[in-house]
Amino acid sequence: MAGHSQFKNIMHRKGRQDAQRAKIFTKLIREITTAARLGAADPNANPRLRAAVIAAREANMTRDTIDRAIKRGSGTDADTTYDEVRYEGYGPGGVALIVEALTNNRNRTAGEVRSTLTKHGGNLGESNSVSFMFDRVGEFRFPRSVGGADDVLEKAIDAGADDVVSGEGADGVHEIFCAQDSFNTVREALEKSLGQPSVAKLSWRPKSTTLVEGEAVQTLLDLIAALEDNDDVQNVYANFEVSDDALAKFAA
């Protein structure tokens, strides 16, 4: 278990998952607006928009709010236009980080990301300075309720996926990964066999991981939490794993 998934599991154990609905809604609305602007306003004809709408519904966003975000994105209001930007850098312990954001002010967001990294012992790098350490892949998430690990694995293989990671416990999820070029084909097949995924997107998966131990673990987790707390930041990816001793400490 490594990277962003591990971070989420640790944060869940510590009871520190983001509970600020306003921030969650802000990120979801930006994604819906951008997806509608870049593609069709009909979720059935726009996979990215469909995934964003599903995520919004799971967060209990009202239908009216979702519809307004779609209308904004499909209109011509310049105030609702967000640029997709990617920042790369390093965190404590030499962990490589990729930060994806949607922003209407690149200078502001770059400054905030740089400041957050510096404050937590990291630094912002140049474009493509760490992306070579990751694979660009399609990622899908399904709740445990869709089936057991073996059943999901079989259906994922039939759909053309490359890997499946099934979490443990009632709150665990099935994470399915595929090649970037196969994203749409795999998505369509998975929707037929498993239903609508809670997440369907292109993401960054680390090729290898950096072991983080001691005090650097807390610093790194605080860094990722601070980045995700930024309204402009949509996703944070990191190529790290935590030692068993550290995991036991956070689970305690």
Secondary structure, DSSP 8 states (H G I E B T S, - for coil): --HHHHHHHHHHHTT-S---HHHHHHHHHHHHHHHHHHS-SSGGG-HHHHHHHHHHHHTT--HHHHHHHHHHHHS--GGG--EEEEEEEE-GGG-EEEEEEEES-HHHHHHHHHHHHHHTT-EE--TTSSGGGEEEEEEEEEEGGG--HHHHHHHHHHHT-SEEEE--STT-EEEEEEEGGGHHHHHHHHHHHH---SEEEEEEEESS-EEE-THHHHHHHHHHHHHHTSTTEEEEEE-EEE-HHHHHHHH-
